[in-house]
Amino acid sequence: MSGLPYEDPGAGGPADDRTAVPAALGLGLLALGGWLLTTARPWQRPEHPLALALGWTASGALLLCGLVLVARCVRAVHAPADPAAAPEPTGTS
């Protein structure tokens, strides 16, 4: 064990984590959208163009929603705890 822990030992428990469920839902939506996209391939079996467009639209919507959920969770986890405590950008001017 090191003398400088990166995280507070009391934090990070199941009650403290508000991003686990949305992140899991986002990953599930990504998986479902990817599966639907692979099953709606026109070269595998010819279908009606309307059914093909509906499948691709549904899979695109699922992929987009899953990506937004995962991105929001990653942003919440990596955002500074206090906006006032955020380090100011250093530039050479």
C-alpha positions, 0 to 999 in steps of 0.5 A: 500500500502506498502512503498517498491513496488516490481515492477516499477509502469511504467513497466509491461504494454502491450507495455513492455511485450514481453512474453505474446504472446509466452506464450499464444501460448505455452499454446494453443499448450499444450492444442491442443497437449493434446486434440489430444493425448486424441482423439488418444487413441487406446482403444477408437476406433481401427484405423490403426497403421499408423494413430495412430502413426501419431496422437501420433507423432503430439500430441507429437510435439505440446506438446514439442513445447508448453512446450519449448515456455512456458519454454522460457517465464518463463525463460525470466520473471525470469531471472535477468535484467542484467547478470552482476547484477546477485548475485554471488552464495554463498557457504561454502568453 
